């Protein structure tokens, strides 16, 4: 899972914002807990990624399997 940490920092708030909107429609009181959970999970992924960068150096994540001139590279 350490290979997927950079993209999880971006996807976690996006996906949980969608879940938060759906749950908030039916149970508005649960929205606060989902938001706090999303922030805590994103913070955890960020700290884990920081530990990897400190120990291994620069992390390059290629989206879609295409290299830099043709695809999106997340560094």
Chimera marker file (.cmm) of the C-alpha trace (Angstrom):
<marker_set name="trace">
<marker id="1" x="0.000" y="0.000" z="0.000" r="1" g="1" b="0" radius="0.5"/>
<marker id="2" x="2.982" y="2.318" z="0.355" r="1" g="1" b="0" radius="0.5"/>
<marker id="3" x="3.126" y="2.635" z="-3.414" r="1" g="1" b="0" radius="0.5"/>
<marker id="4" x="-0.390" y="4.123" z="-3.454" r="1" g="1" b="0" radius="0.5"/>
<marker id="5" x="0.061" y="6.674" z="-0.652" r="1" g="1" b="0" radius="0.5"/>
<marker id="6" x="0.586" y="9.750" z="-2.884" r="1" g="1" b="0" radius="0.5"/>
<marker id="7" x="-2.679" y="9.254" z="-4.736" r="1" g="1" b="0" radius="0.5"/>
<marker id="8" x="-4.578" y="8.367" z="-1.548" r="1" g="1" b="0" radius="0.5"/>
<marker id="9" x="-3.818" y="11.860" z="-0.233" r="1" g="1" b="0" radius="0.5"/>
<marker id="10" x="-5.869" y="13.244" z="-3.125" r="1" g="1" b="0" radius="0.5"/>
<marker id="11" x="-8.567" y="10.575" z="-3.461" r="1" g="1" b="0" radius="0.5"/>
<marker id="12" x="-9.521" y="10.281" z="0.218" r="1" g="1" b="0" radius="0.5"/>
<marker id="13" x="-11.029" y="13.786" z="0.598" r="1" g="1" b="0" radius="0.5"/>
<marker id="14" x="-12.648" y="13.603" z="-2.840" r="1" g="1" b="0" radius="0.5"/>
<marker id="15" x="-14.365" y="10.273" z="-2.238" r="1" g="1" b="0" radius="0.5"/>
<marker id="16" x="-15.362" y="11.015" z="1.338" r="1" g="1" b="0" radius="0.5"/>
<marker id="17" x="-16.785" y="14.397" z="0.297" r="1" g="1" b="0" radius="0.5"/>
<marker id="18" x="-19.128" y="12.511" z="-2.025" r="1" g="1" b="0" radius="0.5"/>
<marker id="19" x="-20.034" y="10.088" z="0.779" r="1" g="1" b="0" radius="0.5"/>
<marker id="20" x="-20.500" y="13.048" z="3.112" r="1" g="1" b="0" radius="0.5"/>
<marker id="21" x="-22.939" y="14.678" z="0.708" r="1" g="1" b="0" radius="0.5"/>
<marker id="22" x="-24.981" y="11.492" z="0.402" r="1" g="1" b="0" radius="0.5"/>
<marker id="23" x="-25.039" y="10.759" z="4.124" r="1" g="1" b="0" radius="0.5"/>
<marker id="24" x="-25.637" y="14.403" z="4.987" r="1" g="1" b="0" radius="0.5"/>
<marker id="25" x="-28.798" y="14.356" z="2.916" r="1" g="1" b="0" radius="0.5"/>
<marker id="26" x="-30.331" y="11.716" z="5.202" r="1" g="1" b="0" radius="0.5"/>
<marker id="27" x="-28.425" y="12.163" z="8.476" r="1" g="1" b="0" radius="0.5"/>
<marker id="28" x="-26.959" y="15.694" z="8.736" r="1" g="1" b="0" radius="0.5"/>
<marker id="29" x="-25.521" y="14.998" z="12.192" r="1" g="1" b="0" radius="0.5"/>
<marker id="30" x="-23.167" y="12.340" z="10.739" r="1" g="1" b="0" radius="0.5"/>
<marker id="31" x="-21.519" y="14.820" z="8.359" r="1" g="1" b="0" radius="0.5"/>
<marker id="32" x="-19.223" y="16.172" z="11.062" r="1" g="1" b="0" radius="0.5"/>
<marker id="33" x="-17.905" y="12.705" z="11.876" r="1" g="1" b="0" radius="0.5"/>
<marker id="34" x="-17.293" y="11.853" z="8.225" r="1" g="1" b="0" radius="0.5"/>
<marker id="35" x="-15.444" y="15.148" z="7.726" r="1" g="1" b="0" radius="0.5"/>
<marker id="36" x="-13.240" y="14.580" z="10.769" r="1" g="1" b="0" radius="0.5"/>
<marker id="37" x="-12.553" y="11.010" z="9.629" r="1" g="1" b="0" radius="0.5"/>
<marker id="38" x="-11.574" y="12.259" z="6.151" r="1" g="1" b="0" radius="0.5"/>
<marker id="39" x="-9.205" y="14.849" z="7.614" r="1" g="1" b="0" radius="0.5"/>
<marker id="40" x="-7.639" y="12.333" z="10.006" r="1" g="1" b="0" radius="0.5"/>
<marker id="41" x="-7.163" y="9.734" z="7.270" r="1" g="1" b="0" radius="0.5"/>
<marker id="42" x="-5.619" y="12.308" z="4.929" r="1" g="1" b="0" radius="0.5"/>
<marker id="43" x="-3.308" y="13.474" z="7.712" r="1" g="1" b="0" radius="0.5"/>
<marker id="44" x="-2.243" y="9.871" z="8.339" r="1" g="1" b="0" radius="0.5"/>
<marker id="45" x="-1.504" y="9.291" z="4.639" r="1" g="1" b="0" radius="0.5"/>
<marker id="46" x="0.436" y="12.574" z="4.500" r="1" g="1" b="0" radius="0.5"/>
<marker id="47" x="2.588" y="11.669" z="7.506" r="1" g="1" b="0" radius="0.5"/>
<marker id="48" x="3.299" y="8.210" z="6.081" r="1" g="1" b="0" radius="0.5"/>
<marker id="49" x="4.279" y="9.774" z="2.750" r="1" g="1" b="0" radius="0.5"/>
<marker id="50" x="6.519" y="12.265" z="4.539" r="1" g="1" b="0" radius="0.5"/>
<marker id="51" x="8.265" y="9.354" z="6.275" r="1" g="1" b="0" radius="0.5"/>
<marker id="52" x="8.839" y="7.667" z="2.917" r="1" g="1" b="0" radius="0.5"/>
<marker id="53" x="10.234" y="10.853" z="1.393" r="1" g="1" b="0" radius="0.5"/>
<marker id="54" x="12.582" y="11.352" z="4.340" r="1" g="1" b="0" radius="0.5"/>
<marker id="55" x="13.871" y="7.782" z="4.151" r="1" g="1" b="0" radius="0.5"/>
<marker id="56" x="13.856" y="7.122" z="0.381" r="1" g="1" b="0" radius="0.5"/>
<marker id="57" x="13.910" y="10.536" z="-1.280" r="1" g="1" b="0" radius="0.5"/>
<marker id="58" x="11.652" y="11.789" z="-4.067" r="1" g="1" b="0" radius="0.5"/>
<marker id="59" x="8.536" y="9.735" z="-4.838" r="1" g="1" b="0" radius="0.5"/>
<marker id="60" x="7.271" y="9.651" z="-8.421" r="1" g="1" b="0" radius="0.5"/>
<marker id="61" x="3.727" y="8.422" z="-9.068" r="1" g="1" b="0" radius="0.5"/>
<marker id="62" x="2.707" y="7.963" z="-12.707" r="1" g="1" b="0" radius="0.5"/>
<marker id="63" x="-1.040" y="8.207" z="-13.330" r="1" g="1" b="0" radius="0.5"/>
<marker id="64" x="-2.466" y="5.956" z="-16.022" r="1" g="1" b="0" radius="0.5"/>
<marker id="65" x="0.818" y="4.204" z="-16.766" r="1" g="1" b="0" radius="0.5"/>
<marker id="66" x="2.097" y="6.891" z="-19.168" r="1" g="1" b="0" radius="0.5"/>
<marker id="67" x="5.486" y="8.496" z="-18.603" r="1" g="1" b="0" radius="0.5"/>
<marker id="68" x="6.025" y="12.241" z="-18.150" r="1" g="1" b="0" radius="0.5"/>
<marker id="69" x="5.936" y="13.721" z="-21.663" r="1" g="1" b="0" radius="0.5"/>
<marker id="70" x="2.610" y="12.025" z="-22.507" r="1" g="1" b="0" radius="0.5"/>
<marker id="71" x="0.960" y="11.334" z="-19.167" r="1" g="1" b="0" radius="0.5"/>
<marker id="72" x="0.527" y="12.861" z="-15.746" r="1" g="1" b="0" radius="0.5"/>
<marker id="73" x="3.325" y="12.359" z="-13.256" r="1" g="1" b="0" radius="0.5"/>
<marker id="74" x="2.725" y="13.201" z="-9.590" r="1" g="1" b="0" radius="0.5"/>
<marker id="75" x="6.023" y="13.955" z="-7.829" r="1" g="1" b="0" radius="0.5"/>
<link id1="1" id2="2" r="1" g="1" b="0" radius="0.2"/>
<link id1="2" id2="3" r="1" g="1" b="0" radius="0.2"/>
<link id1="3" id2="4" r="1" g="1" b="0" radius="0.2"/>
<link id1="4" id2="5" r="1" g="1" b="0" radius="0.2"/>
<link id1="5" id2="6" r="1" g="1" b="0" radius="0.2"/>
<link id1="6" id2="7" r="1" g="1" b="0" radius="0.2"/>
<link id1="7" id2="8" r="1" g="1" b="0" radius="0.2"/>
<link id1="8" id2="9" r="1" g="1" b="0" radius="0.2"/>
<link id1="9" id2="10" r="1" g="1" b="0" radius="0.2"/>
<link id1="10" id2="11" r="1" g="1" b="0" radius="0.2"/>
<link id1="11" id2="12" r="1" g="1" b="0" radius="0.2"/>
<link id1="12" id2="13" r="1" g="1" b="0" radius="0.2"/>
<link id1="13" id2="14" r="1" g="1" b="0" radius="0.2"/>
<link id1="14" id2="15" r="1" g="1" b="0" radius="0.2"/>
<link id1="15" id2="16" r="1" g="1" b="0" radius="0.2"/>
<link id1="16" id2="17" r="1" g="1" b="0" radius="0.2"/>
<link id1="17" id2="18" r="1" g="1" b="0" radius="0.2"/>
<link id1="18" id2="19" r="1" g="1" b="0" radius="0.2"/>
<link id1="19" id2="20" r="1" g="1" b="0" radius="0.2"/>
<link id1="20" id2="21" r="1" g="1" b="0" radius="0.2"/>
<link id1="21" id2="22" r="1" g="1" b="0" radius="0.2"/>
<link id1="22" id2="23" r="1" g="1" b="0" radius="0.2"/>
<link id1="23" id2="24" r="1" g="1" b="0" radius="0.2"/>
<link id1="24" id2="25" r="1" g="1" b="0" radius="0.2"/>
<link id1="25" id2="26" r="1" g="1" b="0" radius="0.2"/>
<link id1="26" id2="27" r="1" g="1" b="0" radius="0.2"/>
<link id1="27" id2="28" r="1" g="1" b="0" radius="0.2"/>
<link id1="28" id2="29" r="1" g="1" b="0" radius="0.2"/>
<link id1="29" id2="30" r="1" g="1" b="0" radius="0.2"/>
<link id1="30" id2="31" r="1" g="1" b="0" radius="0.2"/>
<link id1="31" id2="32" r="1" g="1" b="0" radius="0.2"/>
<link id1="32" id2="33" r="1" g="1" b="0" radius="0.2"/>
<link id1="33" id2="34" r="1" g="1" b="0" radius="0.2"/>
<link id1="34" id2="35" r="1" g="1" b="0" radius="0.2"/>
<link id1="35" id2="36" r="1" g="1" b="0" radius="0.2"/>
<link id1="36" id2="37" r="1" g="1" b="0" radius="0.2"/>
<link id1="37" id2="38" r="1" g="1" b="0" radius="0.2"/>
<link id1="38" id2="39" r="1" g="1" b="0" radius="0.2"/>
<link id1="39" id2="40" r="1" g="1" b="0" radius="0.2"/>
<link id1="40" id2="41" r="1" g="1" b="0" radius="0.2"/>
<link id1="41" id2="42" r="1" g="1" b="0" radius="0.2"/>
<link id1="42" id2="43" r="1" g="1" b="0" radius="0.2"/>
<link id1="43" id2="44" r="1" g="1" b="0" radius="0.2"/>
<link id1="44" id2="45" r="1" g="1" b="0" radius="0.2"/>
<link id1="45" id2="46" r="1" g="1" b="0" radius="0.2"/>
<link id1="46" id2="47" r="1" g="1" b="0" radius="0.2"/>
<link id1="47" id2="48" r="1" g="1" b="0" radius="0.2"/>
<link id1="48" id2="49" r="1" g="1" b="0" radius="0.2"/>
<link id1="49" id2="50" r="1" g="1" b="0" radius="0.2"/>
<link id1="50" id2="51" r="1" g="1" b="0" radius="0.2"/>
<link id1="51" id2="52" r="1" g="1" b="0" radius="0.2"/>
<link id1="52" id2="53" r="1" g="1" b="0" radius="0.2"/>
<link id1="53" id2="54" r="1" g="1" b="0" radius="0.2"/>
<link id1="54" id2="55" r="1" g="1" b="0" radius="0.2"/>
<link id1="55" id2="56" r="1" g="1" b="0" radius="0.2"/>
<link id1="56" id2="57" r="1" g="1" b="0" radius="0.2"/>
<link id1="57" id2="58" r="1" g="1" b="0" radius="0.2"/>
<link id1="58" id2="59" r="1" g="1" b="0" radius="0.2"/>
<link id1="59" id2="60" r="1" g="1" b="0" radius="0.2"/>
<link id1="60" id2="61" r="1" g="1" b="0" radius="0.2"/>
<link id1="61" id2="62" r="1" g="1" b="0" radius="0.2"/>
<link id1="62" id2="63" r="1" g="1" b="0" radius="0.2"/>
<link id1="63" id2="64" r="1" g="1" b="0" radius="0.2"/>
<link id1="64" id2="65" r="1" g="1" b="0" radius="0.2"/>
<link id1="65" id2="66" r="1" g="1" b="0" radius="0.2"/>
<link id1="66" id2="67" r="1" g="1" b="0" radius="0.2"/>
<link id1="67" id2="68" r="1" g="1" b="0" radius="0.2"/>
<link id1="68" id2="69" r="1" g="1" b="0" radius="0.2"/>
<link id1="69" id2="70" r="1" g="1" b="0" radius="0.2"/>
<link id1="70" id2="71" r="1" g="1" b="0" radius="0.2"/>
<link id1="71" id2="72" r="1" g="1" b="0" radius="0.2"/>
<link id1="72" id2="73" r="1" g="1" b="0" radius="0.2"/>
<link id1="73" id2="74" r="1" g="1" b="0" radius="0.2"/>
<link id1="74" id2="75" r="1" g="1" b="0" radius="0.2"/>
</marker_set>
